[in-house]
Amino acid sequence: MLRKMLEKERKRLNRKVHIRKILSGTAERPRMTVTRSNKNLSVQAIDDTKGHTLASASTLEKDLKEIKPTVEGGARLGELMGKRLLEKNIKTVVFDRNGYLYHGVVKAIADGARKTGVQF
């Protein structure tokens, strides 16, 4: 069981490294990265040229504690992240799925951000 879990994590990290060789964010078009666990979700918009986080949203925030790491919760978090990006005049981003497969919660976050008008 442990060996299978370690193998899944190794495969995800290999996908992450392969994706990050190609993707990079700028101030005009930041990289929007997703992190998920069994308990929490987190989204960040990062300017890789300076190494700064421009906007973020996480279920660890006090007022977002009620959002669960489900597809519905991911959609809500994506919409919130989209609104925060539009407040900072960021209309386009590069989506970094962080090695996770593009389905379920990760896809819901992207669709939620698209719903607010952010383009990928």
N, CA, C and O of each residue as an XYZ file, in Angstrom:
480
protein
N       0.831     -1.197      0.000
C       0.000      0.000      0.000
C       0.873      1.257      0.000
O       0.664      2.164     -0.806
N       1.844      1.304      0.903
C       2.731      2.461      0.979
C       3.521      2.609     -0.312
O       3.736      3.722     -0.793
N       3.948      1.494     -0.866
C       4.733      1.543     -2.095
C       3.914      2.135     -3.243
O       4.433      2.906     -4.050
N       2.623      1.767     -3.311
C       1.759      2.296     -4.356
C       1.568      3.795     -4.189
O       1.571      4.532     -5.175
N       1.400      4.263     -2.936
C       1.238      5.690     -2.682
C       2.498      6.452     -3.074
O       2.419      7.527     -3.669
N       3.661      5.894     -2.742
C       4.909      6.554     -3.101
C       5.074      6.614     -4.614
O       5.580      7.604     -5.142
N       4.657      5.578     -5.307
C       4.751      5.543     -6.765
C       3.841      6.604     -7.391
O       4.241      7.268     -8.347
N       2.619      6.772     -6.864
C       1.708      7.788     -7.382
C       2.284      9.188     -7.190
O       2.203     10.024     -8.090
N       2.863      9.442     -6.020
C       3.443     10.754     -5.740
C       4.651     11.008     -6.642
O       4.841     12.126     -7.121
N       5.458      9.990     -6.873
C       6.630     10.136     -7.750
C       6.196     10.474     -9.173
O       6.802     11.322     -9.828
N       5.146      9.809     -9.646
C       4.646     10.085    -10.997
C       4.116     11.508    -11.099
O       4.344     12.185    -12.102
N       3.404     11.973    -10.057
C       2.889     13.334    -10.067
C       4.028     14.347    -10.090
O       3.967     15.335    -10.821
N       5.061     14.107     -9.297
C       6.186     15.034     -9.261
C       6.923     15.058    -10.597
O       7.398     16.112    -11.019
N       7.025     13.902    -11.273
C       7.648     13.873    -12.600
C       6.827     14.692    -13.589
O       7.388     15.430    -14.400
N       5.489     14.568    -13.528
C       4.640     15.371    -14.409
C       4.814     16.849    -14.097
O       4.861     17.677    -15.007
N       4.910     17.186    -12.803
C       5.069     18.577    -12.384
C       6.354     19.169    -12.956
O       6.339     20.280    -13.486
N       7.447     18.451    -12.856
C       8.728     18.938    -13.367
C       8.653     19.125    -14.877
O       9.152     20.120    -15.403
N       8.041     18.186    -15.574
C       7.921     18.273    -17.026
C       7.087     19.496    -17.428
O       7.423     20.185    -18.391
N       6.011     19.764    -16.699
C       5.159     20.916    -17.000
C       5.909     22.214    -16.714
O       5.832     23.155    -17.504
N       6.629     22.278    -15.603
C       7.303     23.521    -15.196
C       8.477     23.874    -16.098
O       8.915     25.025    -16.106
N       9.004     22.906    -16.866
C      10.041     23.227    -17.841
C       9.481     24.147    -18.921
O      10.203     24.966    -19.490
N       8.181     24.003    -19.197
C       7.544     24.726    -20.290
C       6.858     25.996    -19.799
O       7.000     27.050    -20.420
N       6.115     25.915    -18.690
C       5.303     27.031    -18.207
C       6.119     28.009    -17.379
O       6.979     27.624    -16.586
N       5.823     29.291    -17.589
C       6.409     30.328    -16.763
C       5.450     31.511    -16.750
O       4.813     31.803    -17.762
N       5.343     32.183    -15.634
C       4.425     33.306    -15.516
C       5.158     34.634    -15.538
O       6.305     34.729    -15.101
N       4.491     35.655    -16.049
C       5.030     37.010    -16.049
C       4.062     37.909    -15.286
O       3.022     37.450    -14.815
N       4.402     39.175    -15.166
C       3.520     40.103    -14.464
C       2.224     40.299    -15.244
O       1.160     40.439    -14.641
N       2.296     40.311    -16.598
C       1.105     40.493    -17.417
C       0.281     39.214    -17.492
O      -0.949     39.266    -17.527
N       0.954     38.071    -17.519
C       0.269     36.773    -17.627
C       0.868     35.815    -16.598
O       1.738     35.012    -16.935
N       0.412     35.893    -15.352
C       0.997     35.066    -14.299
C       0.608     33.594    -14.421
O      -0.334     33.233    -15.125
N       1.353     32.773    -13.724
C       1.073     31.335    -13.673
C       0.102     31.086    -12.529
O       0.382     31.428    -11.380
N      -1.054     30.480    -12.851
C      -2.049     30.152    -11.823
C      -1.883     28.678    -11.480
O      -2.198     27.801    -12.284
N      -1.391     28.420    -10.292
C      -1.091     27.049     -9.889
C      -2.084     26.564     -8.837
O      -2.556     27.335     -8.001
N      -2.388     25.276     -8.898
C      -3.373     24.639     -8.024
C      -2.654     23.650     -7.117
O      -1.796     22.892     -7.570
N      -3.003     23.659     -5.848
C      -2.516     22.651     -4.908
C      -3.724     22.068     -4.209
O      -4.583     22.805     -3.722
N      -3.794     20.755     -4.156
C      -4.932     20.117     -3.508
C      -4.437     19.020     -2.577
O      -3.399     18.398     -2.806
N      -5.205     18.804     -1.529
C      -4.956     17.701     -0.615
C      -6.304     17.111     -0.257
O      -7.325     17.526     -0.804
N      -6.325     16.161      0.643
C      -7.592     15.568      1.049
C      -8.433     16.532      1.873
O      -9.648     16.360      1.974
N      -7.801     17.552      2.470
C      -8.524     18.475      3.341
C      -8.665     19.876      2.782
O      -9.636     20.561      3.100
N      -7.720     20.330      1.951
C      -7.689     21.730      1.536
C      -7.402     21.891      0.055
O      -6.892     20.985     -0.604
N      -7.743     23.066     -0.450
C      -7.436     23.482     -1.817
C      -6.757     24.843     -1.744
O      -7.042     25.644     -0.854
N      -5.859     25.093     -2.687
C      -5.174     26.369     -2.725
C      -4.888     26.733     -4.173
O      -4.555     25.869     -4.984
N      -5.021     28.019     -4.497
C      -4.750     28.530     -5.833
C      -3.913     29.788     -5.678
O      -4.198     30.629     -4.826
N      -2.869     29.918     -6.511
C      -2.015     31.103     -6.467
C      -1.753     31.592     -7.879
O      -1.663     30.788     -8.807
N      -1.632     32.889     -8.051
C      -1.180     33.495     -9.299
C       0.220     34.030     -9.034
O       0.407     34.902     -8.186
N       1.204     33.507     -9.762
C       2.609     33.778     -9.454
C       3.293     34.448    -10.646
O       3.148     34.008    -11.786
N       4.038     35.515    -10.366
C       4.916     36.145    -11.348
C       6.284     35.511    -11.175
O       6.987     35.811    -10.210
N       6.675     34.634    -12.102
C       7.927     33.892    -11.958
C       9.159     34.739    -12.236
O      10.253     34.373    -11.807
N       9.018     35.861    -12.940
C      10.188     36.691    -13.192
C      10.708     37.326    -11.905
O      11.916     37.471    -11.721
N       9.773     37.711    -11.001
C      10.161     38.299     -9.720
C      10.052     37.315     -8.562
O      10.643     37.527     -7.503
N       9.291     36.233     -8.766
C       9.085     35.272     -7.688
C       8.062     35.747     -6.675
O       8.158     35.416     -5.493
N       7.066     36.533     -7.133
C       6.055     37.091     -6.240
C       4.699     36.449     -6.494
O       4.358     36.114     -7.629
N       3.937     36.284     -5.428
C       2.548     35.853     -5.550
C       1.693     37.102     -5.709
O       1.709     37.991     -4.857
N       0.947     37.159     -6.807
C       0.123     38.336     -7.093
C      -1.253     38.242     -6.456
O      -1.802     39.247     -6.007
N      -1.819     37.026     -6.416
C      -3.127     36.808     -5.793
C      -3.198     35.358     -5.354
O      -2.538     34.491     -5.929
N      -4.002     35.098     -4.329
C      -4.147     33.726     -3.864
C      -5.509     33.529     -3.224
O      -6.163     34.479     -2.795
N      -5.914     32.278     -3.172
C      -7.146     31.899     -2.479
C      -6.926     30.492     -1.941
O      -6.385     29.632     -2.636
N      -7.347     30.262     -0.707
C      -7.124     28.963     -0.084
C      -8.246     28.663      0.894
O      -8.829     29.573      1.483
N      -8.542     27.394      1.062
C      -9.557     27.001      2.035
C      -9.022     27.111      3.458
O      -9.752     26.845      4.413
N      -7.770     27.496      3.611
C      -7.215     27.729      4.941
C      -7.550     29.137      5.457
O      -7.359     29.429      6.637
N      -8.047     30.002      4.569
C      -8.446     31.345      4.994
C      -9.666     31.253      5.902
O     -10.515     30.375      5.747
N      -9.730     32.167      6.840
C     -10.776     32.115      7.868
C     -12.185     32.112      7.283
O     -13.032     31.332      7.719
N     -12.449     32.979      6.294
C     -13.800     33.066      5.748
C     -14.096     32.018      4.678
O     -15.219     31.957      4.179
N     -13.116     31.196      4.316
C     -13.320     30.140      3.306
C     -13.252     28.745      3.895
O     -13.167     27.765      3.154
N     -13.288     28.638      5.216
C     -13.190     27.336      5.886
C     -14.306     26.375      5.472
O     -14.113     25.159      5.473
N     -15.494     26.932      5.113
C     -16.631     26.059      4.802
C     -16.509     25.391      3.433
O     -17.265     24.464      3.141
N     -15.575     25.835      2.582
C     -15.389     25.221      1.269
C     -14.659     23.894      1.440
O     -13.571     23.837      2.015
N     -15.268     22.841      0.937
C     -14.682     21.497      1.020
C     -13.901     21.197     -0.252
O     -14.172     21.808     -1.286
N     -12.945     20.280     -0.212
C     -12.151     19.955     -1.407
C     -12.909     19.030     -2.365
O     -12.419     17.955     -2.710
N     -14.083     19.445     -2.786
C     -14.896     18.685     -3.729
C     -14.983     19.469     -5.036
O     -14.440     20.569     -5.138
N     -15.653     18.916     -6.020
C     -15.812     19.597     -7.303
C     -16.568     20.911     -7.107
O     -16.196     21.932     -7.685
N     -17.631     20.891     -6.292
C     -18.386     22.118     -6.033
C     -17.526     23.154     -5.305
O     -17.560     24.340     -5.634
N     -16.764     22.703     -4.328
C     -15.876     23.603     -3.601
C     -14.790     24.171     -4.506
O     -14.428     25.341     -4.389
N     -14.273     23.344     -5.406
C     -13.272     23.808     -6.361
C     -13.819     24.878     -7.281
O     -13.129     25.849     -7.593
N     -15.063     24.704     -7.719
C     -15.690     25.701     -8.583
C     -15.846     27.031     -7.840
O     -15.590     28.092     -8.408
N     -16.263     26.976     -6.583
C     -16.401     28.210     -5.784
C     -15.051     28.896     -5.582
O     -14.949     30.119     -5.677
N     -14.013     28.098     -5.300
C     -12.682     28.663     -5.090
C     -12.151     29.265     -6.388
O     -11.506     30.313     -6.369
N     -12.418     28.610     -7.509
C     -11.999     29.143     -8.806
C     -12.670     30.465     -9.123
O     -12.026     31.385     -9.626
N     -13.970     30.567     -8.831
C     -14.678     31.823     -9.054
C     -14.114     32.938     -8.183
O     -13.939     34.066     -8.643
N     -13.831     32.618     -6.921
C     -13.258     33.609     -6.013
C     -11.882     34.060     -6.513
O     -11.561     35.248     -6.471
N     -11.074     33.111     -6.984
C      -9.752     33.450     -7.497
C      -9.881     34.318     -8.748
O      -9.118     35.266     -8.930
N     -10.843     33.994     -9.604
C     -11.072     34.809    -10.795
C     -11.424     36.242    -10.444
O     -10.933     37.176    -11.078
N     -12.277     36.427     -9.433
C     -12.654     37.773     -9.004
C     -11.443     38.531     -8.456
O     -11.272     39.719     -8.728
N     -10.607     37.837     -7.683
C      -9.413     38.492     -7.128
C      -8.434     38.879     -8.231
O      -7.777     39.917     -8.145
N      -8.334     38.042     -9.272
C      -7.450     38.380    -10.391
C      -7.985     39.588    -11.153
O      -7.216     40.476    -11.524
N      -9.289     39.630    -11.388
C      -9.870     40.756    -12.121
C      -9.757     42.058    -11.332
O      -9.626     43.128    -11.926
N      -9.805     41.980     -9.993
C      -9.609     43.174     -9.166
C      -8.214     43.752     -9.371
O      -8.023     44.964     -9.268
N      -7.240     42.895     -9.661
C      -5.864     43.343     -9.868
C      -5.558     43.563    -11.347
O      -4.393     43.672    -11.731
N      -6.609     43.629    -12.186
C      -6.480     43.866    -13.624
C      -5.696     42.773    -14.345
O      -4.975     43.064    -15.299
N      -5.824     41.540    -13.913
C      -5.193     40.410    -14.576
C      -6.307     39.650    -15.292
O      -7.199     39.088    -14.658
N      -6.240     39.644    -16.631
C      -7.308     39.031    -17.415
C      -6.898     37.699    -18.035
O      -7.763     36.896    -18.383
N      -5.601     37.450    -18.179
C      -5.132     36.185    -18.749
C      -4.081     35.574    -17.825
O      -3.261     36.281    -17.239
N      -4.122     34.267    -17.710
C      -3.153     33.534    -16.896
C      -2.708     32.284    -17.643
O      -3.335     31.865    -18.615
N      -1.618     31.702    -17.172
C      -1.159     30.397    -17.640
C      -1.563     29.410    -16.554
O      -1.192     29.589    -15.394
N      -2.313     28.376    -16.906
C      -2.811     27.429    -15.898
C      -1.791     26.327    -15.668
O      -1.401     25.624    -16.601
N      -1.365     26.182    -14.426
C      -0.417     25.143    -14.016
C      -1.170     24.173    -13.125
O      -1.521     24.506    -11.993
N      -1.416     22.977    -13.631
C      -2.169     21.985    -12.866
C      -1.295     21.286    -11.834
O      -1.780     20.444    -11.078
N      -0.011     21.630    -11.798
C       0.902     21.176    -10.746
C       1.082     19.661    -10.725
O       1.324     19.079     -9.667
N       0.966     19.026    -11.876
C       1.158     17.582    -11.958
C      -0.092     16.773    -11.720
O      -0.094     15.563    -11.949
N      -1.162     17.410    -11.264
C      -2.414     16.694    -11.051
C      -3.083     16.475    -12.401
O      -2.886     17.260    -13.329
N      -3.863     15.421    -12.514
C      -4.596     15.169    -13.738
C      -5.695     16.216    -13.884
O      -6.292     16.643    -12.896
N      -5.957     16.625    -15.125
C      -6.924     17.686    -15.381
C      -8.332     17.100    -15.424
O      -8.916     16.931    -16.494
N      -8.857     16.800    -14.263
C     -10.242     16.365    -14.124
C     -10.656     16.592    -12.683
O      -9.814     16.838    -11.820
N     -11.948     16.511    -12.423
C     -12.441     16.651    -11.058
C     -12.237     18.042    -10.506
O     -12.653     19.030    -11.112
N     -11.595     18.118     -9.352
C     -11.441     19.384     -8.632
C     -10.572     20.368     -9.413
O     -10.874     21.561     -9.454
N      -9.500     19.881    -10.032
C      -8.593     20.765    -10.775
C      -9.344     21.402    -11.950
O      -9.209     22.601    -12.194
N     -10.121     20.618    -12.664
C     -10.909     21.132    -13.781
C     -11.977     22.104    -13.275
O     -12.247     23.111    -13.930
N     -12.584     21.821    -12.127
C     -13.608     22.698    -11.568
C     -13.024     24.056    -11.195
O     -13.681     25.080    -11.386
N     -11.812     24.084    -10.672
C     -11.159     25.354    -10.339
C     -10.942     26.176    -11.603
O     -11.215     27.376    -11.626
N     -10.447     25.518    -12.661
C     -10.212     26.220    -13.925
C     -11.520     26.736    -14.519
O     -11.579     27.871    -14.991
N     -12.561     25.920    -14.499
C     -13.850     26.340    -15.049
C     -14.460     27.479    -14.241
O     -15.078     28.382    -14.805
N     -14.287     27.438    -12.921
C     -14.789     28.515    -12.077
C     -14.100     29.837    -12.380
O     -14.749     30.883    -12.405
N     -12.795     29.800    -12.610
C     -12.062     31.022    -12.946
C     -12.471     31.520    -14.332
O     -12.599     32.726    -14.542
N     -12.677     30.606    -15.274
C     -13.118     30.991    -16.618
C     -14.492     31.665    -16.581
O     -14.774     32.577    -17.359
N     -15.338     31.198    -15.664
C     -16.703     31.739    -15.556
C     -16.675     33.238    -15.230
O     -17.562     33.980    -15.651
N     -15.664     33.680    -14.487
C     -15.578     35.094    -14.122
C     -14.992     35.954    -15.239
O     -15.059     37.181    -15.173
N     -14.416     35.321    -16.267
C     -13.877     36.086    -17.394
C     -12.381     35.985    -17.536
O     -11.827     36.597    -18.450
N     -11.699     35.257    -16.693
C     -10.256     35.077    -16.811
C      -9.990     34.104    -17.949
O     -10.631     33.057    -18.038
N      -9.047     34.447    -18.818
C      -8.733     33.585    -19.962
C      -7.458     32.808    -19.693
O      -6.540     33.296    -19.034
N      -7.416     31.585    -20.216
C      -6.229     30.731    -20.066
C      -5.546     30.588    -21.393
O      -4.524     29.909    -21.492
